[in-house]
Amino acid sequence: MVDPDAPSTLSPFTAADGENLAVQDWPLPHAHARATVLLVHGLGEHVGRYDQLARRLNAWGFAVRGYDQYGHGESGGLRGALTPRNRLMVDLADIIDATRARMPPGQPLVLLGHSLGGLVAASFVAQALRPVEALVLSSPALDPGLNWTQRFLVATLPRLLPNLRLGTGIDAAHLSHDPAVVAAYRADPRCHDRVGSGLARFIAYGGPAVVAHAAQWRVPTLLMWAGADRLVKPTGSRAFANAAPAGVVQAQEFASAYHELFNESPEHAAPVFAALRQWLDARCPRPMGTEPKMAPAQ
């Protein structure tokens, strides 16, 4: 029986380089879980902000795990910093290896990344660092929208000032149409507004590299993006969707939605969750007799 109020668990994880990463689990009994979804969060936030999404996935029959990326949330590292440049890829590989080790044999692993996390997840799949059975991208940061001066700075600053960190310029008012989501983000001490020169370089070069690889995409992918996004340029997702094989990548734009598709107001979020569930149902069918039952309301 799935308890919608059951607490998630937060535990430390030691990465390959000895750095601490915070891992959060929303588990299901192995007999009920038809797949495990691994969450990769966005810039300046933490995976705890995905609690409602994780519980919805639990109710659909998915075990959920997520982690705070380096320099974020409860994990180690200066806020927004990134050294060395491949750290986010190595960290995700470590987390996937550890997650696979505790999954039942044959259970699919679905990678779900939002914003910066979408770029990390897509870059990971493009480089084929570890196999995953499916990929979900939410408003991925595939187009940094840099002018010539900004491209010059991200190319040179990591070498000259590797520890430089600046403000992200994120306006929380553009995260969601839901005022409660915006207020909670602003009040959350685990959210920050820093981005280091190394992380800026990763974003600047990583997005175009993923788009350039789109035509060779082989992993079943659901790509969803916000048409009214003011934090990540929708042009990157559109370019990827146009280049990727239609039979591999299902792409959908939500024209009036803001950046955080899963944290949008109910009228904007409802079609997002409907598309996600339909796509997951088609790729991760539930074994007969394993329909989880929700605990009755107290």
Steps between C-alpha positions, in 0.01 A plus 500: 500500500634842402477754781481850346628652824791261554822693562778491246850415618804728471839334523864585427680351201875509447590575140803353325714801594396483867258792481167463679176497301158499667267231363124501553278194452127459459496119497240243408507128582690324223192293417303817419761713321486467123805725456726735693501869407821689576451878539765757404409852618568844356738788570489653847245258647493152656319171449275550802299743288382199297311337787156540343621366164664204675183415692295519182747261335471269802124494455553401135721210606852643476771496763676838504851607592668838466811678616629849561761578239845620604483858628128473571266420787642268765790384283858617531673772300483875474156611386489501119863390461622230262846346509611296316295561186373139472391475866125504430537214252714295738263564790199386297686185394577425866136552600374281215742220589389508863134516402529208258661293775187525715243456220346161417653335191334617181324799652526806270677819605341825382716811518301823552681834485369854531672816369871466589415145604351445155826613344696271733275202424498564124879546490539176695282311251668662199838383628361152578675499837253246641196333344156625601171362373322832460554874538266787593612859442314793655590850372862387441770768479596426140534858376705736721411793275846655527624792295860527375625675815342241728645212297844659532461535876391141561792381285761699692379558857524137619873513423561847641260496796401137567338586835298795375129476583237749391125541539283291270253782438210256546173682571293260711180666377556322167532151647126433521159661472433367852581775759550237771777335299675834447472593870629161613799524267591845629472385862695176451847521659619208287447698179773739384575746219865421428661365184874449468707552187549124455129427522425787262742347250331160535162658423634708211661209316291209622167608354619551141690170518180314594305666218776409255461135606121495469487333158684196643272468807418140594356509853119533522446857616212723603597864445269761654562872514327821602409732216483801734834417665703809594781312678603250232464579130242267339695515173739231623222249558337587169829448316555164669143390423536595133825306461424187707341184354123528548469133591749541784422844640149614585503879525231728639493873566266645763450841352377700799701326773787649695835329562416247774252278321452267798451789744257695286152611604239221466361617166848511346633186670209266422589444131868458594425219744258342254770490231758363745272225625391393152860480381618308808205259480593417141864427583482352849191276512394384844532125563168327556381506860733779616261796499595692817213604724500841661457504876160637605491862614517539875 
